[in-house]
Amino acid sequence: MEEVGAGSIWQGVQLSRTNADDDALKLRLTNSFCEFVSERLKSLETGVLKATSTPFDLSNWPEDTTDLATFGTAELNAFMEHFHPVLETCEDFESVEAARREWLDLKVLIARHYRHLDSQVLWQRLIQGAIGRDGQFQHMQVIAEISLVLPMSSSCCERGFSSMKRIKSD
């Protein structure tokens, strides 16, 4: 700026703007920003990311056994529908119906004996076969493997890329 005058004069020109104009602009900007963020992140509220995060996080599980009976079924169905091409090619995954039956049995077993475990530890133990009898949850093991591979935040990906960069440069 070359010249600043007193009050609302700039380079000899009288500027006329009220505080109401500023308030209206702030309100429009805030609303536009909120709409943009909601639109951009709405996929996190539905779809495969929600289907992965909800049933596989034990903090989301209901305490009541009657609520637990139906918990996660819709999410599991959405997950299996999304990953159907992958599940079809897997030798350990025979049918969606068998996975649904295993899901019910697994929820009961976890609620009774493994609720105290951290979610990550629980699903790793399931994959290793340390939960249930041998072959009892083979379908759920496949689903748990897929769910543990999906990063729930970009920081997981960033750390992976950072590790690859260090390996390449060493």
C-alpha positions as a Python dict, from the first residue, in 0.01 Angstrom:
ca = {
    (1, 'M'): (0, 0, 0),
    (2, 'E'): (124, 338, -86),
    (3, 'E'): (-107, 551, 119),
    (4, 'V'): (-321, 482, 421),
    (5, 'G'): (-548, 752, 546),
    (6, 'A'): (-733, 797, 868),
    (7, 'G'): (-1056, 604, 915),
    (8, 'S'): (-1180, 440, 599),
    (9, 'I'): (-993, 637, 334),
    (10, 'W'): (-740, 466, 109),
    (11, 'Q'): (-550, 662, -157),
    (12, 'G'): (-805, 939, -137),
    (13, 'V'): (-1103, 711, -191),
    (14, 'Q'): (-1369, 684, 76),
    (15, 'L'): (-1427, 316, 160),
    (16, 'S'): (-1772, 228, 278),
    (17, 'R'): (-1822, -109, 433),
    (18, 'T'): (-2021, -193, 741),
    (19, 'N'): (-1957, -457, 1004),
    (20, 'A'): (-2273, -632, 887),
    (21, 'D'): (-2099, -698, 553),
    (22, 'D'): (-1808, -860, 737),
    (23, 'D'): (-2040, -1071, 950),
    (24, 'A'): (-2236, -1190, 648),
    (25, 'L'): (-1914, -1278, 466),
    (26, 'K'): (-1783, -1470, 768),
    (27, 'L'): (-2111, -1660, 793),
    (28, 'R'): (-2110, -1749, 421),
    (29, 'L'): (-1746, -1863, 437),
    (30, 'T'): (-1808, -2073, 748),
    (31, 'N'): (-2118, -2237, 599),
    (32, 'S'): (-1940, -2306, 270),
    (33, 'F'): (-1647, -2460, 455),
    (34, 'C'): (-1875, -2681, 666),
    (35, 'E'): (-2064, -2798, 357),
    (36, 'F'): (-1738, -2877, 178),
    (37, 'V'): (-1596, -3078, 469),
    (38, 'S'): (-1924, -3266, 518),
    (39, 'E'): (-1942, -3351, 148),
    (40, 'R'): (-1575, -3452, 136),
    (41, 'L'): (-1592, -3679, 442),
    (42, 'K'): (-1942, -3824, 406),
    (43, 'S'): (-1796, -4146, 269),
    (44, 'L'): (-1655, -4214, 617),
    (45, 'E'): (-2008, -4236, 757),
    (46, 'T'): (-2117, -4508, 516),
    (47, 'G'): (-1964, -4770, 293),
    (48, 'V'): (-1674, -5001, 341),
    (49, 'L'): (-1475, -4779, 580),
    (50, 'K'): (-1762, -4768, 828),
    (51, 'A'): (-1829, -5137, 767),
    (52, 'T'): (-1468, -5207, 859),
    (53, 'S'): (-1432, -4979, 1156),
    (54, 'T'): (-1760, -5043, 1338),
    (55, 'P'): (-1771, -5421, 1400),
    (56, 'F'): (-1396, -5465, 1436),
    (57, 'D'): (-1360, -5207, 1713),
    (58, 'L'): (-1462, -5363, 2044),
    (59, 'S'): (-1541, -5023, 2194),
    (60, 'N'): (-1839, -5008, 1956),
    (61, 'W'): (-1980, -5341, 2074),
    (62, 'P'): (-2299, -5326, 2286),
    (63, 'E'): (-2294, -5467, 2638),
    (64, 'D'): (-2639, -5622, 2612),
    (65, 'T'): (-2637, -5972, 2459),
    (66, 'T'): (-2965, -5920, 2274),
    (67, 'D'): (-2822, -5611, 2103),
    (68, 'L'): (-2501, -5800, 2034),
    (69, 'A'): (-2692, -6066, 1839),
    (70, 'T'): (-2772, -5822, 1557),
    (71, 'F'): (-2471, -5594, 1599),
    (72, 'G'): (-2241, -5564, 1300),
    (73, 'T'): (-2446, -5785, 1068),
    (74, 'A'): (-2527, -5507, 820),
    (75, 'E'): (-2166, -5387, 827),
    (76, 'L'): (-2036, -5741, 774),
    (77, 'N'): (-2271, -5782, 477),
    (78, 'A'): (-2154, -5450, 328),
    (79, 'F'): (-1791, -5553, 384),
    (80, 'M'): (-1838, -5892, 217),
    (81, 'E'): (-2028, -5736, -73),
    (82, 'H'): (-1751, -5482, -131),
    (83, 'F'): (-1474, -5743, -114),
    (84, 'H'): (-1670, -6016, -292),
    (85, 'P'): (-1418, -6045, -581),
    (86, 'V'): (-1133, -6090, -332),
    (87, 'L'): (-1325, -6335, -115),
    (88, 'E'): (-1426, -6542, -419),
    (89, 'T'): (-1062, -6611, -506),
    (90, 'C'): (-964, -6704, -150),
    (91, 'E'): (-938, -7079, -85),
    (92, 'D'): (-1025, -7043, 285),
    (93, 'F'): (-1349, -6856, 213),
    (94, 'E'): (-1625, -7088, 98),
    (95, 'S'): (-1949, -6892, 138),
    (96, 'V'): (-2103, -6575, 269),
    (97, 'E'): (-2359, -6776, 468),
    (98, 'A'): (-2084, -6964, 652),
    (99, 'A'): (-1918, -6631, 734),
    (100, 'R'): (-2245, -6499, 878),
    (101, 'R'): (-2282, -6807, 1100),
    (102, 'E'): (-1923, -6775, 1216),
    (103, 'W'): (-1979, -6406, 1292),
    (104, 'L'): (-2259, -6493, 1535),
    (105, 'D'): (-2050, -6761, 1709),
    (106, 'L'): (-1745, -6536, 1719),
    (107, 'K'): (-1935, -6249, 1880),
    (108, 'V'): (-2058, -6477, 2159),
    (109, 'L'): (-1709, -6619, 2219),
    (110, 'I'): (-1547, -6275, 2224),
    (111, 'A'): (-1813, -6130, 2454),
    (112, 'R'): (-1763, -6414, 2703),
    (113, 'H'): (-1386, -6459, 2701),
    (114, 'Y'): (-1194, -6195, 2505),
    (115, 'R'): (-1371, -5863, 2566),
    (116, 'H'): (-1079, -5741, 2777),
    (117, 'L'): (-833, -5755, 2486),
    (118, 'D'): (-735, -5464, 2266),
    (119, 'S'): (-907, -5484, 1926),
    (120, 'Q'): (-581, -5512, 1734),
    (121, 'V'): (-454, -5793, 1958),
    (122, 'L'): (-786, -5977, 1940),
    (123, 'W'): (-802, -5982, 1561),
    (124, 'Q'): (-435, -6078, 1534),
    (125, 'R'): (-498, -6373, 1766),
    (126, 'L'): (-798, -6473, 1555),
    (127, 'I'): (-584, -6469, 1241),
    (128, 'Q'): (-317, -6677, 1412),
    (129, 'G'): (-579, -6934, 1509),
    (130, 'A'): (-546, -6874, 1884),
    (131, 'I'): (-920, -6809, 1923),
    (132, 'G'): (-1165, -7094, 1886),
    (133, 'R'): (-1107, -7449, 1771),
    (134, 'D'): (-893, -7528, 1469),
    (135, 'G'): (-1080, -7417, 1155),
    (136, 'Q'): (-1379, -7289, 1352),
    (137, 'F'): (-1353, -6932, 1224),
    (138, 'Q'): (-1176, -6972, 890),
    (139, 'H'): (-1411, -6728, 712),
    (140, 'M'): (-1379, -6466, 983),
    (141, 'Q'): (-1001, -6506, 975),
    (142, 'V'): (-1002, -6403, 609),
    (143, 'I'): (-1229, -6107, 680),
    (144, 'A'): (-1015, -5999, 977),
    (145, 'E'): (-702, -6016, 761),
    (146, 'I'): (-857, -5786, 504),
    (147, 'S'): (-982, -5545, 771),
    (148, 'L'): (-640, -5522, 936),
    (149, 'V'): (-476, -5437, 604),
    (150, 'L'): (-701, -5135, 548),
    (151, 'P'): (-547, -4822, 701),
    (152, 'M'): (-803, -4622, 896),
    (153, 'S'): (-593, -4306, 868),
    (154, 'S'): (-346, -4171, 618),
    (155, 'S'): (-76, -4165, 887),
    (156, 'C'): (-43, -4545, 851),
    (157, 'C'): (26, -4501, 480),
    (158, 'E'): (267, -4214, 544),
    (159, 'R'): (470, -4424, 789),
    (160, 'G'): (480, -4706, 535),
    (161, 'F'): (607, -4478, 260),
    (162, 'S'): (858, -4325, 499),
    (163, 'S'): (988, -4672, 589),
    (164, 'M'): (1020, -4767, 222),
    (165, 'K'): (1210, -4445, 154),
    (166, 'R'): (1454, -4518, 439),
    (167, 'I'): (1507, -4873, 314),
    (168, 'K'): (1573, -4754, -41),
    (169, 'S'): (1817, -4483, 69),
    (170, 'D'): (2017, -4697, 315),
}
